Amino acid sequence: MTRVHRVVRPWWTCAIDGLPWPCVEARQLLREMFVDDRSVLQRHMAQLMAVAENEIGFLDRATLYKRFVAWTLSNGQRCTVCGSLRHAVIAGLPPRLVPCNDVRGLVDVVPCQCGRTVE
């Protein structure tokens, strides 16, 4: 029986090795699962990062981005806003979670349809 490196929530650690999830083995499995469409993997991990941010709560956003999203980027993929090779704007990732000062500067406060403002 194969041991799956799945996430243990709300701590976001690996059930097998206890490392921060996604661990190396989980990343490899995810790459294999999404081998036909890297953009789907990027959106999936961006959505998980947003959930993890709420549950973990104490990690800085750049660390979360590196852990959840940065490893999904293609070699040479650049941020469409500032041109950096260290990060990229991913569909589904709220601008507040992108470690790009130029992106955050574009969207400091966004009005919500309910009348409140969100970061």
N, C-alpha and C positions, 0 to 999 in steps of 0.2 A: 504494500500500500504506500503510495506516494504521500509524503508529508508536504502540505501546502503552506507556503509562507503567507498566511492571511493576516489581516490587520486585527488587532485587539483594540477595540474602542472602549472608552474615550481616550485612552492613552496613546493610541496610534503607534503601537509597537508591534513587532512581528510575533506571532503565536509560537513560532518554532525557535528562533534564536534570540528573541527579546530585544533586538536592535530596533532603532527607529524605522518605522515602515514608511515607504517601501524599502526593504533591505535589498542587497545586491541580487539575491535569488528572486525576490518578488519583481524587481525591475526587469530581470531577464524574462520571466514568465509573462509579464505585461507586454514586453516588446514582441514576444512570440504570438500572443493573443491578437495584437493589433498590427501585425506585420504588413498587412495590405493597406493600411491607412494611418500614417503617423499623426495626422491632424485629429483623428478621432481619439487616439491615445492622449494627445495633448489636451484636448477638451475634457476628457474623462479625468485626467489628473488635476486639471485646473479646478474642476468642480469638487473633487475630493479635497483639494487644498482649502477651498472656501469652507467646507464642512469642518475640516480639521482645525482651522483657525478658531472657529467658535468653540470647539471641544477642548483643544489644548490650551489656548488662550494666553500662554506666557512666552511663546517664541516670537522673535521678531519676524516680520514679513519676508525679509530677504532670505533668512534661514529656511522658512517654509517654502519659498519659491525654489530655492536650490534643491531642497529635499523632494518636492513633489513635481516640479515642472522642468527645471533646467536640464535634467538628464534626458528629457524627451525631445529636445531641440535637435534639428539636423545640423551636421557639421556645416559651418558657414552661414547658418540662419541668423539673420540680424533683426534687431528691433526696428519695426517700420516707422517708429517715431524719432528715435535718436541715432539709430545705426549701430548700436552696440552689439557685439557678438556674445555678451554675457547674459542677455535676457531677450525675450521677445514678447510682444503682445499676443496673447492666445485668446481665441474666441471662447467665451464663457467665463473667463477670469476677470473678476471685477477690477477696474483700474486701480483701486486702492491696494490691491495685492501684487501689482506689477512693480518690481523694484527699479522703476524708471522715473526719475524726477520730472522728465518732460511730460510723461503720461499723467502723473498725478497733478502736475501744474495745469493741464488742460481740463481736468475734472476734479476740482477741489470739493465742490458741494453740488450735488445733483438733486433737483427737486423730485420728490416721489409723487406718484399719482394720488396718494392719499392726503397730500398737503404737507407732510413732514419733509424734512431734508435728511438725506443719507450721505455718508462719507463716500 
